[in-house]
């Protein structure tokens, strides 16, 4: 099995049988599956037992030669815990999930940031990236795209503020305000960058999905050809285009998911 190469260190993480289709226990199973090399879908760890996670469970069940159901029953949980017990290096790299790991969280004000604290911006960013399972360089690319890594940057038309341009309503959900964010140092504001991604999720962890989680979270994992805004359209689609028409580099009158992803890649 591919897990056997891991070396022993200590035990620190176990999974439990979920009581429903949503919650931290599901997120723990998703984290473990991902660590073992199984996909849980484009949304990544979201705490929701959907078809992608069921597929990942089936692949795991097949590998360990147990009944293939796609359900995280007690037998499956026991198999996962046995692997974690035998491979503490793997377990030590995982952290128990909380409500913050469950997609759709309405507020992130109470998310614990104690594990990411550091007075140095780059070291703190590395800690955040490690906790989220993403690249620090990708987080920096997004900040360059959104604010030029300026924690005081404010969009005069939307009121979006800070490193990743928090909207006023988003700041409220994070337990702060855009005025407070504007007065913070970059180091302090990283707490809210961390809380934001814990609240929205990181998709599959790629730069493109990370940026979509900032630009328009609803479309994380959407097909690259999905049209987000169109020139001359009424309502939301028209507003998206008019406010972001610089993203329409091929001048076809549309802003797609691919256009958004490509816009941040110049900073990668």
Protein Blocks (a to p, Z undefined) as FASTA:
>chain_A
ZZlmpccfbdcbdcdddfbfbdjklmmmmmmmmmnopaebjnlpnhiacfklmmmmmmmm
mmnopacehpacfklmmmmmmmmmmmmmlmmmpccddfklpghiabfklpcfklmgcfbf
klmmmmmmmmnopafklmmmmmmmmnoopakbccfknopacjkopafklmmmnopafklm
mmpcfklmmmmmmmmmmmnogajopaklmmmmmmommlgoiafklcfbdghiahjllmmm
mmmmmmmmnonopacfklmmmmmmmmZZ
